[in-house]
C-alpha cells in the first residue's frame, strides 16, 4: 500500500465507473471522499449516488463547488475529462495534484501491470492476454475494459492486464508497467488532446523514461511505431514483422501459415492460423502481441496455443450475430473511428456486403475509409449526424451506391431487402447522437437481428 488515507480529503472528478471504483476503495481505507460531477444528474445516477451517500461519501452534480475542492489532498480524474478543462486549471491554482484511477491503483498495489494501448484492438488484445494468462495466473482484464483496476486492489492477484486509453496515460505521471504494448497509431481523440502530435505523445509517455517499462512491445507493421521503437530504452519486441531477434510473426512453412516467436535467436512455432478463432490480419496482430506477453511471463507454448483456441471475441468487436435468410450479420459497434471500421471492412472480400455506418462524426479524414468501401462493400446505408459528410466523401471517391435510413432498425430492414451475403455494422463514428454508448448501439443491433425468425 502507498500512503495512509485515513482522514485525508480526496476529490473524485466524475461519477464514472472508474471514479466510483476509486471512491469505494479510498472510502474503505479511511479517506474522506468527495465526488464532483459537472453534468446534471440523470435517472441512471440515482442508485450510485444513494449507495455512495450510504457510505458517507458526498456527491455533487451539475458543477464543481469550492467546498468540494478546498483542502483536497489529491484529485482522481475520470478518463473522459480533458486536461484543458476549467476544473484542471482550478486544481492547478490550488496546488492539488491530479492523477488517473489507473495510477492510483498502481501506487496502491505491488503487483505488476501489463499495459496495452493503441488506437484500435486494445480490448480484444487485453481480453485475449487475460484469457491466456489465466491458464496459470490470476490476471484480470481491467482499465478501459470491464472493471477498473481499483476493483482488484483488495484481492490477491498476480498481474493487472490493463487496457489503457490515451486519456488514462496522459493523467498517469508515475505509472510504470512491467510490460507495455502499443498496437497501432491512427488519428483519434484529436479534440481531446488538441492535435495529432499531442495524441501521439500522450501514448508515447507510457514508453519513455522515467516511466519506461522493462519490456516494450510494438507493432512492427506500423511505420511510425517501428521508428519510435528504436528510441525506446526498454527491451523491445516487435510483432507482425520478422527481424533478427525479439519478434513474433506469421510465415509460411510447408504450405501452412503459422505464428512464430523468436527470442535469443531461437524460433518456436506457436499456433497455425487455421486454428485461431479470430480472423483477419488485425486479429492476427492482436494474437501475436498476446503471444509475446505470454512468453515473457513464462507460459509454455502448448498452454498458449490451447488458450488461443478457446478464446471468444469480445462483444461488439467484429462479433458474429447470426445468419438470417442466408445473410450473415456482424456487430462491430466498437468501430467508433474510420480506421477501426477499415479493419472490419477489409475482413470481408465478399462482393455483396452491406455496410451500416454513421453516427456522431469525429471529423477525421475519410479518404482511406472510402477507398476500402469501394474495394469491399456493395452498398452503404448511412444513419445519424455524420450521414451527409459521409455521403459527400463517398461520392467524391467514386462510390455512389448509398442509402439513408433514420434509425438503426430501419437500416437493418433495408439491408435484408437487398439480400446480400453479409451485413456489417461498423459505424466509423461515435454513438452519442442516437445511443448512450457503442455498447447500447451494438445491443440494439444484435437484439433486433436476433428477433428475426
C-alpha positions in Angstrom: 0.0 0.0 0.0 1.2 3.6 -0.7 0.0 6.4 1.7 -2.2 6.2 4.7 -5.6 7.5 3.5 -7.2 7.8 7.0 -8.7 11.2 7.4 -7.4 12.6 4.1 -9.8 14.5 1.8 -9.8 13.1 -1.7 -11.7 14.7 -4.6 -13.0 12.4 -7.3 -13.7 14.0 -10.7 -16.6 12.4 -12.4 -19.3 10.0 -11.4 -17.9 7.4 -13.8 -17.2 3.7 -13.4 -13.5 4.4 -12.6 -14.5 7.3 -10.3 -16.9 5.1 -8.3 -14.3 2.3 -8.1 -11.7 4.7 -6.7 -14.2 6.2 -4.3 -15.2 2.8 -2.8 -11.5 1.8 -2.4 -10.5 5.1 -0.7 -13.6 5.0 1.4 -12.8 1.5 2.7 -9.3 2.8 3.6 -10.5 5.7 5.7 -10.4 8.7 3.2 -13.0 11.4 3.3 -14.2 11.2 -0.3 -16.0 13.9 -2.3 -17.3 13.2 -5.8 -17.9 16.1 -8.1 -19.6 15.8 -11.5 -20.0 18.7 -14.0 -23.1 17.3 -15.8 -26.6 17.4 -14.3 -28.0 14.3 -12.5 -29.7 11.7 -14.7 -32.2 9.0 -13.7 -29.5 6.3 -14.0 -27.3 8.1 -11.4 -29.7 7.8 -8.5 -28.7 4.3 -7.4 -25.0 5.1 -7.5 -25.4 8.3 -5.6 -27.6 6.7 -2.9 -25.0 3.9 -2.4 -22.1 6.3 -2.1 -24.1 8.5 0.3 -24.8 5.5 2.5 -21.0 5.0 2.8 -20.6 8.6 3.9 -19.4 9.9 0.5 -20.6 13.4 -0.5 -21.7 13.7 -4.2 -22.4 16.9 -6.1 -23.9 17.1 -9.6 -24.0 20.0 -12.1 -20.8 21.7 -11.2 -17.6 21.8 -9.1 -18.1 23.8 -5.8 -15.4 25.4 -3.7 -16.5 23.4 -0.7 -15.6 20.1 -2.5 -12.3 21.4 -4.0 -10.9 23.2 -1.0 -8.1 21.5 1.0 -8.2 18.3 -1.1 -5.1 16.2 -0.7 -5.3 14.8 -4.2 -7.8 14.6 -7.1 -8.6 11.4 -9.0 -9.9 12.1 -12.5 -12.1 10.1 -14.8 -10.6 9.4 -18.3 -13.2 11.5 -20.2 -12.3 14.8 -18.6 -9.9 16.7 -21.0 -6.7 18.2 -19.4 -7.7 21.7 -20.7 -10.9 21.7 -18.6 -11.6 24.6 -16.2 -11.5 22.2 -13.3 -7.9 21.2 -14.1 -7.0 24.9 -14.2 -8.7 25.4 -10.8 -6.9 22.4 -9.2 -3.6 23.7 -10.5 -4.2 27.1 -8.9 -5.0 25.3 -5.7 -1.8 23.1 -6.0 -3.9 20.0 -5.8 -2.3 17.1 -7.8 -4.4 15.2 -10.3 -3.9 11.5 -11.2 -5.8 8.9 -13.0 -7.6 6.0 -11.3 -5.1 3.6 -13.0 -2.2 5.5 -11.4 -3.9 5.3 -8.0 -4.2 1.5 -8.4 -0.5 1.3 -9.5 0.6 3.3 -6.5 -1.5 1.3 -4.1 -0.5 -2.2 -5.4 2.8 -4.0 -5.6 1.6 -6.3 -8.3 3.0 -5.8 -11.9 0.9 -4.1 -14.6 0.8 -5.3 -18.2 -0.4 -2.2 -20.1 -2.0 -2.4 -23.6 -2.6 0.7 -25.7 -3.3 1.6 -29.3 -5.9 3.3 -31.4 -7.6 0.0 -32.2 -7.6 -3.5 -31.0 -6.9 -2.8 -27.3 -10.0 -4.5 -25.9 -9.5 -7.7 -27.9 -5.8 -7.9 -27.1 -6.4 -7.2 -23.4 -9.2 -9.8 -23.1 -7.1 -12.4 -25.0 -4.0 -11.8 -22.9 -6.0 -12.2 -19.7 -7.6 -15.4 -21.1 -4.1 -16.8 -21.9 -2.5 -15.9 -18.6 -5.5 -17.3 -16.7 -4.1 -20.8 -17.5 -1.6 -20.2 -14.7 -2.2 -16.9 -13.0 -4.9 -14.7 -11.6 -4.6 -11.9 -14.1 -7.9 -10.0 -14.6 -8.5 -7.7 -17.6 -9.1 -4.2 -16.3 -8.8 -0.5 -17.1 -10.6 0.7 -20.2 -12.2 -2.8 -20.4 -14.5 -4.2 -17.8 -13.6 -3.4 -14.2 -11.3 -0.5 -13.2 -8.1 -1.8 -11.6 -9.1 -0.3 -8.2 -11.7 -3.0 -8.0 -8.9 -5.6 -7.6 -6.7 -3.8 -5.0 -8.1 -5.7 -2.1 -7.8 -9.1 -3.9 -4.9 -11.4 -4.3 -3.9 -11.3 -8.0 -0.7 -11.9 -10.0 -1.0 -9.3 -12.8 -3.1 -6.4 -13.8 -3.9 -6.8 -17.6 -4.8 -3.1 -18.1 -6.2 -1.6 -21.3 -5.1 2.0 -21.2 -6.6 4.8 -23.3 -4.6 7.9 -24.2 -6.7 9.7 -21.6 -5.5 7.5 -18.8 -1.9 7.6 -19.9 -2.0 11.4 -20.1 -3.0 11.7 -16.5 -0.6 9.0 -15.1 2.7 10.6 -14.2 4.4 7.8 -12.1 2.8 4.7 -13.6 5.3 2.2 -14.8 4.3 -1.1 -16.4 6.4 -4.2 -16.4 5.3 -4.9 -19.9 3.8 -2.2 -22.2 2.3 -2.8 -25.6 1.5 -0.3 -28.4 -0.7 -2.0 -31.0 -1.1 0.8 -33.7 -1.4 4.5 -34.2 -4.0 6.4 -36.2 -5.8 9.7 -35.7 -8.4 9.7 -32.9 -9.5 11.9 -30.0 -7.9 14.9 -31.6 -10.2 17.4 -30.0 -9.5 16.0 -26.5 -5.7 16.1 -27.0 -5.5 19.2 -29.1 -3.9 17.7 -32.2 -2.3 14.6 -33.7 1.2 15.1 -32.2 -0.3 15.6 -28.7 -2.2 12.4 -29.1 0.9 10.5 -30.1 2.9 12.0 -27.2 0.2 11.0 -24.7 0.6 7.4 -25.7 4.4 7.6 -26.1 4.6 8.7 -22.4 4.0 5.1 -21.4 7.3 4.1 -23.0 9.6 7.0 -22.2 11.9 7.5 -19.2 11.3 7.6 -16.3 8.1 5.5 -16.9 9.6 3.2 -19.5 8.7 -0.5 -18.9 11.0 -3.4 -18.5 9.6 -4.8 -21.8 8.1 -2.8 -24.6 6.1 -4.4 -27.4 5.4 -2.6 -30.7 3.6 -3.3 -34.0 6.4 -3.7 -36.5 4.0 -3.2 -39.4 3.2 0.3 -38.2 6.0 2.5 -39.6 5.5 5.3 -37.0 5.7 2.8 -34.2 8.6 0.9 -35.7 10.6 4.2 -35.8 9.6 5.1 -32.3 10.7 1.6 -31.0 14.3 2.4 -32.0 14.3 5.2 -29.4 12.8 3.1 -26.6 15.2 2.2 -23.7 13.3 -0.9 -22.7 13.9 -4.4 -24.1 11.9 -4.1 -27.3 9.9 -6.8 -29.1 8.1 -6.4 -32.4 5.1 -8.3 -33.8 3.9 -8.5 -37.3 7.4 -8.2 -38.6 10.2 -10.8 -38.6 13.6 -9.3 -37.5 16.8 -10.8 -36.3 15.6 -11.3 -32.7 12.8 -10.5 -30.2 9.8 -10.8 -32.5 6.6 -12.6 -33.3 5.4 -13.0 -36.9 3.5 -15.1 -39.5 5.3 -17.2 -42.0 4.5 -20.0 -44.4 6.2 -23.3 -43.6 5.4 -26.4 -45.6 2.3 -24.8 -47.1 0.8 -23.7 -43.8 0.7 -20.2 -42.3 1.6 -20.1 -38.6 2.6 -17.7 -35.9 6.2 -17.9 -34.7 8.0 -16.4 -31.8 11.7 -15.7 -31.7 14.0 -14.8 -28.7 17.7 -15.3 -28.3 17.7 -16.3 -32.0 15.6 -19.4 -31.1 12.4 -19.7 -33.3 9.4 -21.5 -32.0 6.1 -22.2 -33.7 3.1 -21.2 -31.5 -0.1 -21.8 -33.5 -1.3 -22.4 -37.0 -3.6 -19.6 -38.3 -6.3 -22.1 -39.3 -6.5 -23.0 -35.5 -7.1 -19.3 -34.5 -10.8 -18.4 -33.7 -10.1 -14.8 -34.5 -9.8 -14.0 -38.2 -8.4 -11.1 -40.2 -4.9 -9.5 -40.3 -5.8 -7.1 -37.4 -6.7 -10.1 -35.2 -3.6 -12.0 -36.1 -1.6 -9.0 -34.9 -3.6 -8.9 -31.7 -2.8 -12.6 -31.2 1.0 -12.0 -31.9 1.1 -9.3 -29.2 -0.6 -11.5 -26.7 1.8 -14.4 -27.5 4.8 -12.1 -26.8 3.3 -11.2 -23.4 2.6 -14.8 -22.6 6.2 -15.9 -23.5 7.7 -13.1 -21.4 5.6 -14.2 -18.4 6.8 -17.7 -18.9 3.9 -19.7 -20.2 4.6 -22.9 -22.2 3.7 -23.0 -25.9 1.0 -25.6 -25.6 -0.8 -23.7 -22.9 -0.7 -20.5 -25.1 -2.0 -22.4 -28.1 -4.8 -24.1 -26.1 -5.9 -20.7 -24.6 -6.0 -19.0 -28.0 -8.1 -21.8 -29.4 -10.7 -21.4 -26.7 -10.9 -17.6 -26.8 -14.1 -15.9 -27.9 -14.1 -12.4 -29.5 -15.3 -9.6 -27.2 -18.8 -8.2 -27.7 -19.2 -5.5 -30.3 -15.9 -6.2 -32.0 -16.5 -7.8 -35.4 -18.9 -10.1 -33.5 -20.8 -12.7 -35.5 -24.5 -12.4 -34.5 -26.4 -14.9 -36.6 -27.4 -15.9 -40.2 -30.9 -14.9 -41.2 -32.3 -15.7 -44.7 -28.8 -16.7 -45.8 -27.4 -13.3 -44.6 -24.5 -13.3 -42.1 -24.8 -10.3 -39.6 -21.7 -8.9 -37.8 -21.8 -6.4 -35.0 -18.7 -4.1 -35.0 -20.2 -1.2 -33.0 -16.9 -0.7 -31.2 -15.6 0.8 -34.5 -16.0 4.4 -33.5 -13.5 5.8 -36.0 -12.8 5.2 -39.7 -9.6 3.3 -39.0 -11.3 0.7 -36.9 -14.1 0.4 -39.5 -11.5 -0.1 -42.2 -10.1 -3.1 -40.3 -13.6 -4.7 -40.3 -14.3 -3.8 -43.9 -11.1 -5.4 -45.1 -12.0 -8.6 -43.3 -14.7 -9.2 -46.0 -13.6 -9.9 -49.5 -17.2 -10.6 -50.4 -18.8 -8.9 -53.4 -22.1 -8.5 -51.8 -21.7 -6.9 -48.4 -23.9 -4.1 -46.9 -22.2 -1.7 -44.5 -24.2 0.2 -42.0 -22.3 3.3 -40.9 -22.7 6.7 -39.4 -23.3 8.3 -36.0 -21.6 11.3 -34.3 -18.8 12.5 -36.6 -15.2 12.7 -35.3 -14.3 14.8 -38.4 -11.3 12.6 -39.2 -10.1 12.1 -42.8 -12.4 9.6 -44.7 -10.2 9.1 -47.8 -8.9 5.6 -47.0 -12.2 4.6 -45.5 -14.0 5.5 -48.7 -11.4 3.7 -50.8 -11.7 0.5 -48.8 -15.5 0.7 -49.1 -15.0 0.8 -52.9 -12.8 -2.3 -52.7 -15.0 -4.4 -50.4 -18.6 -3.1 -50.0 -21.5 -3.2 -52.4 -24.0 -0.9 -50.6 -23.6 1.6 -47.7 -26.6 2.5 -45.5 -26.0 5.7 -43.6 -27.6 6.8 -40.3 -27.0 9.5 -37.8 -25.4 13.0 -37.8 -22.5 12.1 -40.0 -24.6 10.8 -42.9 -24.3 13.9 -45.1 -20.5 14.3 -44.8 -20.0 10.5 -45.3 -22.2 10.7 -48.4 -20.2 13.7 -49.8 -16.9 11.9 -49.2 -18.0 8.6 -50.6 -19.2 10.2 -53.8 -16.1 12.3 -54.1 -14.1 9.0 -54.0 -16.3 7.4 -56.7 -18.8 5.4 -54.6 -22.5 6.2 -55.0 -24.4 3.1 -54.0 -25.7 4.9 -50.9 -28.9 4.7 -49.0 -30.2 6.6 -45.9 -32.3 5.5 -43.0 -33.5 7.3 -39.9 -32.9 4.5 -37.4 -30.7 1.5 -37.0 -33.6 -0.8 -37.1 -34.8 0.6 -40.4 -31.3 0.2 -41.8 -31.3 -3.4 -40.8 -34.7 -4.0 -42.5 -33.4 -2.2 -45.6 -30.3 -4.3 -45.7 -32.4 -7.5 -45.6 -34.4 -6.3 -48.5 -31.2 -6.0 -50.5 -30.5 -9.7 -49.9 -26.7 -9.5 -49.5 -24.4 -12.2 -48.2 -23.1 -10.1 -45.3 -24.5 -7.2 -43.3 -21.8 -5.4 -41.3 -22.5 -2.7 -38.6 -19.2 -0.8 -38.4 -20.2 2.8 -37.9 -16.8 4.6 -38.0 -18.4 7.2 -35.7 -19.2 7.7 -32.0 -22.7 6.6 -30.9 -23.8 9.6 -28.8 -26.2 11.1 -31.4 -28.6 8.2 -31.1 -27.3 6.0 -28.3 -25.8 6.3 -24.8 -22.7 4.2 -25.9 -21.3 2.0 -28.5 -22.4 -0.9 -26.3 -26.0 0.2 -26.4 -25.8 0.7 -30.2 -24.4 -2.9 -30.6 -27.0 -4.3 -28.3 -29.8 -2.7 -30.3 -28.3 -4.1 -33.5 -28.0 -7.6 -32.0 -31.4 -7.7 -30.3 -33.2 -6.6 -33.5 -31.3 -9.1 -35.7 -31.9 -11.9 -33.2 -35.6 -11.1 -33.1 -35.9 -12.0 -36.8 -37.3 -15.5 -37.2 
